Structure formats: C-alpha cells, structure tokens
Amino acid sequence: MTKAKAKKNVVDSALLSEWQEIQTQMKELKEKEMALRIKICDTLVPDDNAGTFKFKIDNLDVKVVKKFNYNILKKDYNDLKDAFNSAENECIRLNPELNMKTYNAYVALAGTEEEMDLDNLHQCIDIKPAAPTLSIGSSDEDE
C-alpha cells in the first residue's frame, strides 16, 4: 500500500466523518429498500411466475417485473462441457476476461529481454478510471 500525505487543510476529520455517516445511511437504506421491494412484489405476485405485472393501487400505476437470474456453475460446466451436444454449446456464451495478474506480469517485462509483444491485445483493451475506494480507520490501527 502506498502512503501519501494529504494536502494540508483540504480534507479534515469532519468531512471524513460526514462521508462515513452517509455511507452507513446508504447501506441501511439500500437494505430497507430491497426488503420493502421484495415484500411488495411478493405480495402482489406471490408465485414464482416471471413476467411483467401491472396494478392500479390508490390511483398509482404499479408495475412489477419478476425475472430469474441464470448463471453457469463453473465447476459443473468444466466437468460436463466436453459431453455437451451442439444445442447445449449454442446456449453457452463465453466472454473474454482480462487476467490482470498475468497481464500485469507481462507489462512489467516491458523493456527487458523477456518482453512479450502485446500490441494486438492492447488494441482490445479499454481502460477507464474505476470509482475510487475509501476506508477510514484511526491512525492507531496502522502503528
């Protein structure tokens, strides 16, 4: 982890405390919203039917959309993929994913004798800034 010194008087403990409080409130609100959403949707559409359902409640137009998430179980897939028939194979979409550990290892070799040509790969990579993360602890924890 890189330790950097913050500019003086730019961020104070009051601002950090405010952020922590808002973060806690957001987490609690997200959990409450999800519980209420599930309660309302399961009350209006109690069975496991997937689809779009429309209701009129006290002059409010309410729309409930119920879906199912389908995910491939990687271990089972790896065990069974060789036995798949053509129809089963058509149902599977494999998405390329960058292996960051391997990629960073090759990038680190740039300018050395072991350098690998990654020009084609670099044409396929879109790099955008990720949302920053923030955690706050007391200075005593680091010592």
Chimera marker file (.cmm) of the C-alpha trace (Angstrom):
<marker_set name="trace">
<marker id="1" x="0.000" y="0.000" z="0.000" r="1" g="1" b="0" radius="0.5"/>
<marker id="2" x="1.290" y="3.453" z="-0.883" r="1" g="1" b="0" radius="0.5"/>
<marker id="3" x="1.180" y="6.011" z="1.915" r="1" g="1" b="0" radius="0.5"/>
<marker id="4" x="0.651" y="9.535" z="0.670" r="1" g="1" b="0" radius="0.5"/>
<marker id="5" x="0.436" y="12.727" z="2.640" r="1" g="1" b="0" radius="0.5"/>
<marker id="6" x="-2.754" y="14.726" z="2.126" r="1" g="1" b="0" radius="0.5"/>
<marker id="7" x="-2.573" y="18.413" z="1.305" r="1" g="1" b="0" radius="0.5"/>
<marker id="8" x="-2.995" y="20.480" z="4.452" r="1" g="1" b="0" radius="0.5"/>
<marker id="9" x="-6.454" y="21.820" z="5.233" r="1" g="1" b="0" radius="0.5"/>
<marker id="10" x="-8.052" y="20.155" z="2.210" r="1" g="1" b="0" radius="0.5"/>
<marker id="11" x="-9.754" y="17.252" z="3.996" r="1" g="1" b="0" radius="0.5"/>
<marker id="12" x="-10.494" y="17.351" z="7.703" r="1" g="1" b="0" radius="0.5"/>
<marker id="13" x="-11.956" y="14.806" z="10.111" r="1" g="1" b="0" radius="0.5"/>
<marker id="14" x="-15.391" y="16.458" z="9.929" r="1" g="1" b="0" radius="0.5"/>
<marker id="15" x="-15.569" y="15.808" z="6.175" r="1" g="1" b="0" radius="0.5"/>
<marker id="16" x="-14.390" y="12.224" z="6.667" r="1" g="1" b="0" radius="0.5"/>
<marker id="17" x="-16.946" y="11.691" z="9.449" r="1" g="1" b="0" radius="0.5"/>
<marker id="18" x="-19.707" y="13.082" z="7.244" r="1" g="1" b="0" radius="0.5"/>
<marker id="19" x="-18.722" y="10.645" z="4.476" r="1" g="1" b="0" radius="0.5"/>
<marker id="20" x="-18.724" y="7.718" z="6.928" r="1" g="1" b="0" radius="0.5"/>
<marker id="21" x="-22.193" y="8.652" z="8.199" r="1" g="1" b="0" radius="0.5"/>
<marker id="22" x="-23.620" y="8.969" z="4.679" r="1" g="1" b="0" radius="0.5"/>
<marker id="23" x="-22.030" y="5.643" z="3.704" r="1" g="1" b="0" radius="0.5"/>
<marker id="24" x="-23.671" y="3.941" z="6.710" r="1" g="1" b="0" radius="0.5"/>
<marker id="25" x="-27.039" y="5.537" z="5.938" r="1" g="1" b="0" radius="0.5"/>
<marker id="26" x="-26.849" y="4.471" z="2.281" r="1" g="1" b="0" radius="0.5"/>
<marker id="27" x="-26.137" y="0.866" z="3.231" r="1" g="1" b="0" radius="0.5"/>
<marker id="28" x="-29.058" y="0.823" z="5.649" r="1" g="1" b="0" radius="0.5"/>
<marker id="29" x="-31.369" y="2.473" z="3.117" r="1" g="1" b="0" radius="0.5"/>
<marker id="30" x="-30.378" y="0.022" z="0.364" r="1" g="1" b="0" radius="0.5"/>
<marker id="31" x="-31.139" y="-2.915" z="2.662" r="1" g="1" b="0" radius="0.5"/>
<marker id="32" x="-34.503" y="-1.418" z="3.719" r="1" g="1" b="0" radius="0.5"/>
<marker id="33" x="-35.451" y="-0.563" z="0.123" r="1" g="1" b="0" radius="0.5"/>
<marker id="34" x="-34.679" y="-4.115" z="-1.036" r="1" g="1" b="0" radius="0.5"/>
<marker id="35" x="-36.688" y="-5.671" z="1.820" r="1" g="1" b="0" radius="0.5"/>
<marker id="36" x="-39.685" y="-3.421" z="1.034" r="1" g="1" b="0" radius="0.5"/>
<marker id="37" x="-39.412" y="-4.072" z="-2.711" r="1" g="1" b="0" radius="0.5"/>
<marker id="38" x="-39.390" y="-7.839" z="-2.161" r="1" g="1" b="0" radius="0.5"/>
<marker id="39" x="-42.320" y="-7.632" z="0.277" r="1" g="1" b="0" radius="0.5"/>
<marker id="40" x="-44.421" y="-5.540" z="-2.133" r="1" g="1" b="0" radius="0.5"/>
<marker id="41" x="-43.597" y="-7.640" z="-5.198" r="1" g="1" b="0" radius="0.5"/>
<marker id="42" x="-44.130" y="-10.969" z="-3.418" r="1" g="1" b="0" radius="0.5"/>
<marker id="43" x="-47.453" y="-9.713" z="-2.013" r="1" g="1" b="0" radius="0.5"/>
<marker id="44" x="-48.696" y="-8.577" z="-5.422" r="1" g="1" b="0" radius="0.5"/>
<marker id="45" x="-47.288" y="-11.579" z="-7.324" r="1" g="1" b="0" radius="0.5"/>
<marker id="46" x="-46.943" y="-14.359" z="-4.743" r="1" g="1" b="0" radius="0.5"/>
<marker id="47" x="-45.955" y="-17.185" z="-7.056" r="1" g="1" b="0" radius="0.5"/>
<marker id="48" x="-42.730" y="-17.762" z="-8.952" r="1" g="1" b="0" radius="0.5"/>
<marker id="49" x="-44.086" y="-16.522" z="-12.272" r="1" g="1" b="0" radius="0.5"/>
<marker id="50" x="-41.685" y="-14.472" z="-14.316" r="1" g="1" b="0" radius="0.5"/>
<marker id="51" x="-43.088" y="-11.575" z="-16.272" r="1" g="1" b="0" radius="0.5"/>
<marker id="52" x="-44.423" y="-8.050" z="-16.093" r="1" g="1" b="0" radius="0.5"/>
<marker id="53" x="-47.490" y="-7.429" z="-13.965" r="1" g="1" b="0" radius="0.5"/>
<marker id="54" x="-49.398" y="-4.133" z="-13.808" r="1" g="1" b="0" radius="0.5"/>
<marker id="55" x="-51.656" y="-2.983" z="-10.979" r="1" g="1" b="0" radius="0.5"/>
<marker id="56" x="-53.671" y="0.125" z="-10.133" r="1" g="1" b="0" radius="0.5"/>
<marker id="57" x="-53.409" y="0.901" z="-6.404" r="1" g="1" b="0" radius="0.5"/>
<marker id="58" x="-54.879" y="4.108" z="-4.948" r="1" g="1" b="0" radius="0.5"/>
<marker id="59" x="-54.522" y="5.981" z="-8.267" r="1" g="1" b="0" radius="0.5"/>
<marker id="60" x="-50.934" y="4.758" z="-8.614" r="1" g="1" b="0" radius="0.5"/>
<marker id="61" x="-49.781" y="2.717" z="-11.579" r="1" g="1" b="0" radius="0.5"/>
<marker id="62" x="-47.620" y="-0.075" z="-10.177" r="1" g="1" b="0" radius="0.5"/>
<marker id="63" x="-45.524" y="-2.317" z="-12.377" r="1" g="1" b="0" radius="0.5"/>
<marker id="64" x="-43.822" y="-5.433" z="-11.019" r="1" g="1" b="0" radius="0.5"/>
<marker id="65" x="-41.215" y="-7.181" z="-13.139" r="1" g="1" b="0" radius="0.5"/>
<marker id="66" x="-40.133" y="-10.585" z="-11.893" r="1" g="1" b="0" radius="0.5"/>
<marker id="67" x="-37.219" y="-12.363" z="-13.521" r="1" g="1" b="0" radius="0.5"/>
<marker id="68" x="-34.860" y="-15.208" z="-12.813" r="1" g="1" b="0" radius="0.5"/>
<marker id="69" x="-31.090" y="-14.950" z="-12.955" r="1" g="1" b="0" radius="0.5"/>
<marker id="70" x="-29.383" y="-17.826" z="-14.690" r="1" g="1" b="0" radius="0.5"/>
<marker id="71" x="-25.711" y="-18.446" z="-14.045" r="1" g="1" b="0" radius="0.5"/>
<marker id="72" x="-23.420" y="-21.193" z="-15.208" r="1" g="1" b="0" radius="0.5"/>
<marker id="73" x="-21.885" y="-23.124" z="-12.339" r="1" g="1" b="0" radius="0.5"/>
<marker id="74" x="-18.258" y="-23.066" z="-13.458" r="1" g="1" b="0" radius="0.5"/>
<marker id="75" x="-17.188" y="-26.261" z="-11.715" r="1" g="1" b="0" radius="0.5"/>
<marker id="76" x="-20.106" y="-28.252" z="-13.134" r="1" g="1" b="0" radius="0.5"/>
<marker id="77" x="-19.615" y="-26.656" z="-16.548" r="1" g="1" b="0" radius="0.5"/>
<marker id="78" x="-15.935" y="-27.577" z="-16.597" r="1" g="1" b="0" radius="0.5"/>
<marker id="79" x="-16.807" y="-31.150" z="-15.634" r="1" g="1" b="0" radius="0.5"/>
<marker id="80" x="-19.518" y="-31.525" z="-18.284" r="1" g="1" b="0" radius="0.5"/>
<marker id="81" x="-18.591" y="-29.240" z="-21.204" r="1" g="1" b="0" radius="0.5"/>
<marker id="82" x="-16.874" y="-31.977" z="-23.210" r="1" g="1" b="0" radius="0.5"/>
<marker id="83" x="-20.105" y="-34.002" z="-23.173" r="1" g="1" b="0" radius="0.5"/>
<marker id="84" x="-22.289" y="-31.107" z="-24.401" r="1" g="1" b="0" radius="0.5"/>
<marker id="85" x="-24.086" y="-31.571" z="-27.694" r="1" g="1" b="0" radius="0.5"/>
<marker id="86" x="-24.243" y="-28.802" z="-30.301" r="1" g="1" b="0" radius="0.5"/>
<marker id="87" x="-27.534" y="-27.396" z="-28.942" r="1" g="1" b="0" radius="0.5"/>
<marker id="88" x="-26.077" y="-27.172" z="-25.439" r="1" g="1" b="0" radius="0.5"/>
<marker id="89" x="-22.932" y="-25.487" z="-26.770" r="1" g="1" b="0" radius="0.5"/>
<marker id="90" x="-25.054" y="-22.888" z="-28.585" r="1" g="1" b="0" radius="0.5"/>
<marker id="91" x="-26.626" y="-21.952" z="-25.247" r="1" g="1" b="0" radius="0.5"/>
<marker id="92" x="-23.262" y="-21.022" z="-23.753" r="1" g="1" b="0" radius="0.5"/>
<marker id="93" x="-21.676" y="-17.639" z="-24.360" r="1" g="1" b="0" radius="0.5"/>
<marker id="94" x="-18.089" y="-17.318" z="-23.276" r="1" g="1" b="0" radius="0.5"/>
<marker id="95" x="-16.982" y="-13.774" z="-22.585" r="1" g="1" b="0" radius="0.5"/>
<marker id="96" x="-13.315" y="-12.891" z="-22.726" r="1" g="1" b="0" radius="0.5"/>
<marker id="97" x="-11.991" y="-11.534" z="-19.470" r="1" g="1" b="0" radius="0.5"/>
<marker id="98" x="-8.601" y="-9.989" z="-18.872" r="1" g="1" b="0" radius="0.5"/>
<marker id="99" x="-6.454" y="-11.960" z="-16.442" r="1" g="1" b="0" radius="0.5"/>
<marker id="100" x="-4.956" y="-8.972" z="-14.622" r="1" g="1" b="0" radius="0.5"/>
<marker id="101" x="-2.304" y="-10.969" z="-12.744" r="1" g="1" b="0" radius="0.5"/>
<marker id="102" x="-0.864" y="-12.400" z="-15.960" r="1" g="1" b="0" radius="0.5"/>
<marker id="103" x="-1.308" y="-9.142" z="-17.878" r="1" g="1" b="0" radius="0.5"/>
<marker id="104" x="0.485" y="-7.100" z="-15.206" r="1" g="1" b="0" radius="0.5"/>
<marker id="105" x="3.312" y="-9.652" z="-15.139" r="1" g="1" b="0" radius="0.5"/>
<marker id="106" x="3.817" y="-9.288" z="-18.915" r="1" g="1" b="0" radius="0.5"/>
<marker id="107" x="3.545" y="-5.491" z="-18.766" r="1" g="1" b="0" radius="0.5"/>
<marker id="108" x="6.211" y="-5.482" z="-16.052" r="1" g="1" b="0" radius="0.5"/>
<marker id="109" x="8.587" y="-7.161" z="-18.525" r="1" g="1" b="0" radius="0.5"/>
<marker id="110" x="8.434" y="-4.196" z="-20.923" r="1" g="1" b="0" radius="0.5"/>
<marker id="111" x="11.910" y="-3.032" z="-21.839" r="1" g="1" b="0" radius="0.5"/>
<marker id="112" x="13.562" y="-6.300" z="-20.777" r="1" g="1" b="0" radius="0.5"/>
<marker id="113" x="14.804" y="-9.250" z="-22.814" r="1" g="1" b="0" radius="0.5"/>
<marker id="114" x="11.724" y="-11.224" z="-21.739" r="1" g="1" b="0" radius="0.5"/>
<marker id="115" x="9.327" y="-8.561" z="-23.079" r="1" g="1" b="0" radius="0.5"/>
<marker id="116" x="6.329" y="-10.036" z="-24.876" r="1" g="1" b="0" radius="0.5"/>
<marker id="117" x="4.525" y="-8.378" z="-27.806" r="1" g="1" b="0" radius="0.5"/>
<marker id="118" x="1.090" y="-7.335" z="-26.540" r="1" g="1" b="0" radius="0.5"/>
<marker id="119" x="0.189" y="-4.925" z="-29.363" r="1" g="1" b="0" radius="0.5"/>
<marker id="120" x="-2.848" y="-6.916" z="-30.559" r="1" g="1" b="0" radius="0.5"/>
<marker id="121" x="-4.131" y="-7.329" z="-27.010" r="1" g="1" b="0" radius="0.5"/>
<marker id="122" x="-3.677" y="-3.625" z="-26.283" r="1" g="1" b="0" radius="0.5"/>
<marker id="123" x="-5.972" y="-2.834" z="-29.220" r="1" g="1" b="0" radius="0.5"/>
<marker id="124" x="-8.705" y="-4.836" z="-27.467" r="1" g="1" b="0" radius="0.5"/>
<marker id="125" x="-8.384" y="-3.244" z="-24.047" r="1" g="1" b="0" radius="0.5"/>
<marker id="126" x="-10.411" y="-0.216" z="-22.999" r="1" g="1" b="0" radius="0.5"/>
<marker id="127" x="-9.009" y="1.398" z="-19.862" r="1" g="1" b="0" radius="0.5"/>
<marker id="128" x="-11.226" y="3.727" z="-17.828" r="1" g="1" b="0" radius="0.5"/>
<marker id="129" x="-10.776" y="5.065" z="-14.308" r="1" g="1" b="0" radius="0.5"/>
<marker id="130" x="-12.543" y="2.970" z="-11.697" r="1" g="1" b="0" radius="0.5"/>
<marker id="131" x="-14.503" y="4.514" z="-8.861" r="1" g="1" b="0" radius="0.5"/>
<marker id="132" x="-12.124" y="5.257" z="-6.012" r="1" g="1" b="0" radius="0.5"/>
<marker id="133" x="-12.449" y="3.329" z="-2.793" r="1" g="1" b="0" radius="0.5"/>
<marker id="134" x="-12.197" y="4.928" z="0.589" r="1" g="1" b="0" radius="0.5"/>
<marker id="135" x="-11.787" y="3.409" z="4.024" r="1" g="1" b="0" radius="0.5"/>
<marker id="136" x="-11.252" y="5.253" z="7.244" r="1" g="1" b="0" radius="0.5"/>
<marker id="137" x="-9.621" y="3.959" z="10.381" r="1" g="1" b="0" radius="0.5"/>
<marker id="138" x="-7.817" y="5.556" z="13.256" r="1" g="1" b="0" radius="0.5"/>
<marker id="139" x="-4.086" y="6.256" z="12.963" r="1" g="1" b="0" radius="0.5"/>
<marker id="140" x="-3.521" y="3.948" z="15.921" r="1" g="1" b="0" radius="0.5"/>
<marker id="141" x="-4.548" y="0.942" z="13.804" r="1" g="1" b="0" radius="0.5"/>
<marker id="142" x="-1.606" y="1.412" z="11.412" r="1" g="1" b="0" radius="0.5"/>
<marker id="143" x="1.047" y="1.514" z="14.116" r="1" g="1" b="0" radius="0.5"/>
<link id1="1" id2="2" r="1" g="1" b="0" radius="0.2"/>
<link id1="2" id2="3" r="1" g="1" b="0" radius="0.2"/>
<link id1="3" id2="4" r="1" g="1" b="0" radius="0.2"/>
<link id1="4" id2="5" r="1" g="1" b="0" radius="0.2"/>
<link id1="5" id2="6" r="1" g="1" b="0" radius="0.2"/>
<link id1="6" id2="7" r="1" g="1" b="0" radius="0.2"/>
<link id1="7" id2="8" r="1" g="1" b="0" radius="0.2"/>
<link id1="8" id2="9" r="1" g="1" b="0" radius="0.2"/>
<link id1="9" id2="10" r="1" g="1" b="0" radius="0.2"/>
<link id1="10" id2="11" r="1" g="1" b="0" radius="0.2"/>
<link id1="11" id2="12" r="1" g="1" b="0" radius="0.2"/>
<link id1="12" id2="13" r="1" g="1" b="0" radius="0.2"/>
<link id1="13" id2="14" r="1" g="1" b="0" radius="0.2"/>
<link id1="14" id2="15" r="1" g="1" b="0" radius="0.2"/>
<link id1="15" id2="16" r="1" g="1" b="0" radius="0.2"/>
<link id1="16" id2="17" r="1" g="1" b="0" radius="0.2"/>
<link id1="17" id2="18" r="1" g="1" b="0" radius="0.2"/>
<link id1="18" id2="19" r="1" g="1" b="0" radius="0.2"/>
<link id1="19" id2="20" r="1" g="1" b="0" radius="0.2"/>
<link id1="20" id2="21" r="1" g="1" b="0" radius="0.2"/>
<link id1="21" id2="22" r="1" g="1" b="0" radius="0.2"/>
<link id1="22" id2="23" r="1" g="1" b="0" radius="0.2"/>
<link id1="23" id2="24" r="1" g="1" b="0" radius="0.2"/>
<link id1="24" id2="25" r="1" g="1" b="0" radius="0.2"/>
<link id1="25" id2="26" r="1" g="1" b="0" radius="0.2"/>
<link id1="26" id2="27" r="1" g="1" b="0" radius="0.2"/>
<link id1="27" id2="28" r="1" g="1" b="0" radius="0.2"/>
<link id1="28" id2="29" r="1" g="1" b="0" radius="0.2"/>
<link id1="29" id2="30" r="1" g="1" b="0" radius="0.2"/>
<link id1="30" id2="31" r="1" g="1" b="0" radius="0.2"/>
<link id1="31" id2="32" r="1" g="1" b="0" radius="0.2"/>
<link id1="32" id2="33" r="1" g="1" b="0" radius="0.2"/>
<link id1="33" id2="34" r="1" g="1" b="0" radius="0.2"/>
<link id1="34" id2="35" r="1" g="1" b="0" radius="0.2"/>
<link id1="35" id2="36" r="1" g="1" b="0" radius="0.2"/>
<link id1="36" id2="37" r="1" g="1" b="0" radius="0.2"/>
<link id1="37" id2="38" r="1" g="1" b="0" radius="0.2"/>
<link id1="38" id2="39" r="1" g="1" b="0" radius="0.2"/>
<link id1="39" id2="40" r="1" g="1" b="0" radius="0.2"/>
<link id1="40" id2="41" r="1" g="1" b="0" radius="0.2"/>
<link id1="41" id2="42" r="1" g="1" b="0" radius="0.2"/>
<link id1="42" id2="43" r="1" g="1" b="0" radius="0.2"/>
<link id1="43" id2="44" r="1" g="1" b="0" radius="0.2"/>
<link id1="44" id2="45" r="1" g="1" b="0" radius="0.2"/>
<link id1="45" id2="46" r="1" g="1" b="0" radius="0.2"/>
<link id1="46" id2="47" r="1" g="1" b="0" radius="0.2"/>
<link id1="47" id2="48" r="1" g="1" b="0" radius="0.2"/>
<link id1="48" id2="49" r="1" g="1" b="0" radius="0.2"/>
<link id1="49" id2="50" r="1" g="1" b="0" radius="0.2"/>
<link id1="50" id2="51" r="1" g="1" b="0" radius="0.2"/>
<link id1="51" id2="52" r="1" g="1" b="0" radius="0.2"/>
<link id1="52" id2="53" r="1" g="1" b="0" radius="0.2"/>
<link id1="53" id2="54" r="1" g="1" b="0" radius="0.2"/>
<link id1="54" id2="55" r="1" g="1" b="0" radius="0.2"/>
<link id1="55" id2="56" r="1" g="1" b="0" radius="0.2"/>
<link id1="56" id2="57" r="1" g="1" b="0" radius="0.2"/>
<link id1="57" id2="58" r="1" g="1" b="0" radius="0.2"/>
<link id1="58" id2="59" r="1" g="1" b="0" radius="0.2"/>
<link id1="59" id2="60" r="1" g="1" b="0" radius="0.2"/>
<link id1="60" id2="61" r="1" g="1" b="0" radius="0.2"/>
<link id1="61" id2="62" r="1" g="1" b="0" radius="0.2"/>
<link id1="62" id2="63" r="1" g="1" b="0" radius="0.2"/>
<link id1="63" id2="64" r="1" g="1" b="0" radius="0.2"/>
<link id1="64" id2="65" r="1" g="1" b="0" radius="0.2"/>
<link id1="65" id2="66" r="1" g="1" b="0" radius="0.2"/>
<link id1="66" id2="67" r="1" g="1" b="0" radius="0.2"/>
<link id1="67" id2="68" r="1" g="1" b="0" radius="0.2"/>
<link id1="68" id2="69" r="1" g="1" b="0" radius="0.2"/>
<link id1="69" id2="70" r="1" g="1" b="0" radius="0.2"/>
<link id1="70" id2="71" r="1" g="1" b="0" radius="0.2"/>
<link id1="71" id2="72" r="1" g="1" b="0" radius="0.2"/>
<link id1="72" id2="73" r="1" g="1" b="0" radius="0.2"/>
<link id1="73" id2="74" r="1" g="1" b="0" radius="0.2"/>
<link id1="74" id2="75" r="1" g="1" b="0" radius="0.2"/>
<link id1="75" id2="76" r="1" g="1" b="0" radius="0.2"/>
<link id1="76" id2="77" r="1" g="1" b="0" radius="0.2"/>
<link id1="77" id2="78" r="1" g="1" b="0" radius="0.2"/>
<link id1="78" id2="79" r="1" g="1" b="0" radius="0.2"/>
<link id1="79" id2="80" r="1" g="1" b="0" radius="0.2"/>
<link id1="80" id2="81" r="1" g="1" b="0" radius="0.2"/>
<link id1="81" id2="82" r="1" g="1" b="0" radius="0.2"/>
<link id1="82" id2="83" r="1" g="1" b="0" radius="0.2"/>
<link id1="83" id2="84" r="1" g="1" b="0" radius="0.2"/>
<link id1="84" id2="85" r="1" g="1" b="0" radius="0.2"/>
<link id1="85" id2="86" r="1" g="1" b="0" radius="0.2"/>
<link id1="86" id2="87" r="1" g="1" b="0" radius="0.2"/>
<link id1="87" id2="88" r="1" g="1" b="0" radius="0.2"/>
<link id1="88" id2="89" r="1" g="1" b="0" radius="0.2"/>
<link id1="89" id2="90" r="1" g="1" b="0" radius="0.2"/>
<link id1="90" id2="91" r="1" g="1" b="0" radius="0.2"/>
<link id1="91" id2="92" r="1" g="1" b="0" radius="0.2"/>
<link id1="92" id2="93" r="1" g="1" b="0" radius="0.2"/>
<link id1="93" id2="94" r="1" g="1" b="0" radius="0.2"/>
<link id1="94" id2="95" r="1" g="1" b="0" radius="0.2"/>
<link id1="95" id2="96" r="1" g="1" b="0" radius="0.2"/>
<link id1="96" id2="97" r="1" g="1" b="0" radius="0.2"/>
<link id1="97" id2="98" r="1" g="1" b="0" radius="0.2"/>
<link id1="98" id2="99" r="1" g="1" b="0" radius="0.2"/>
<link id1="99" id2="100" r="1" g="1" b="0" radius="0.2"/>
<link id1="100" id2="101" r="1" g="1" b="0" radius="0.2"/>
<link id1="101" id2="102" r="1" g="1" b="0" radius="0.2"/>
<link id1="102" id2="103" r="1" g="1" b="0" radius="0.2"/>
<link id1="103" id2="104" r="1" g="1" b="0" radius="0.2"/>
<link id1="104" id2="105" r="1" g="1" b="0" radius="0.2"/>
<link id1="105" id2="106" r="1" g="1" b="0" radius="0.2"/>
<link id1="106" id2="107" r="1" g="1" b="0" radius="0.2"/>
<link id1="107" id2="108" r="1" g="1" b="0" radius="0.2"/>
<link id1="108" id2="109" r="1" g="1" b="0" radius="0.2"/>
<link id1="109" id2="110" r="1" g="1" b="0" radius="0.2"/>
<link id1="110" id2="111" r="1" g="1" b="0" radius="0.2"/>
<link id1="111" id2="112" r="1" g="1" b="0" radius="0.2"/>
<link id1="112" id2="113" r="1" g="1" b="0" radius="0.2"/>
<link id1="113" id2="114" r="1" g="1" b="0" radius="0.2"/>
<link id1="114" id2="115" r="1" g="1" b="0" radius="0.2"/>
<link id1="115" id2="116" r="1" g="1" b="0" radius="0.2"/>
<link id1="116" id2="117" r="1" g="1" b="0" radius="0.2"/>
<link id1="117" id2="118" r="1" g="1" b="0" radius="0.2"/>
<link id1="118" id2="119" r="1" g="1" b="0" radius="0.2"/>
<link id1="119" id2="120" r="1" g="1" b="0" radius="0.2"/>
<link id1="120" id2="121" r="1" g="1" b="0" radius="0.2"/>
<link id1="121" id2="122" r="1" g="1" b="0" radius="0.2"/>
<link id1="122" id2="123" r="1" g="1" b="0" radius="0.2"/>
<link id1="123" id2="124" r="1" g="1" b="0" radius="0.2"/>
<link id1="124" id2="125" r="1" g="1" b="0" radius="0.2"/>
<link id1="125" id2="126" r="1" g="1" b="0" radius="0.2"/>
<link id1="126" id2="127" r="1" g="1" b="0" radius="0.2"/>
<link id1="127" id2="128" r="1" g="1" b="0" radius="0.2"/>
<link id1="128" id2="129" r="1" g="1" b="0" radius="0.2"/>
<link id1="129" id2="130" r="1" g="1" b="0" radius="0.2"/>
<link id1="130" id2="131" r="1" g="1" b="0" radius="0.2"/>
<link id1="131" id2="132" r="1" g="1" b="0" radius="0.2"/>
<link id1="132" id2="133" r="1" g="1" b="0" radius="0.2"/>
<link id1="133" id2="134" r="1" g="1" b="0" radius="0.2"/>
<link id1="134" id2="135" r="1" g="1" b="0" radius="0.2"/>
<link id1="135" id2="136" r="1" g="1" b="0" radius="0.2"/>
<link id1="136" id2="137" r="1" g="1" b="0" radius="0.2"/>
<link id1="137" id2="138" r="1" g="1" b="0" radius="0.2"/>
<link id1="138" id2="139" r="1" g="1" b="0" radius="0.2"/>
<link id1="139" id2="140" r="1" g="1" b="0" radius="0.2"/>
<link id1="140" id2="141" r="1" g="1" b="0" radius="0.2"/>
<link id1="141" id2="142" r="1" g="1" b="0" radius="0.2"/>
<link id1="142" id2="143" r="1" g="1" b="0" radius="0.2"/>
</marker_set>
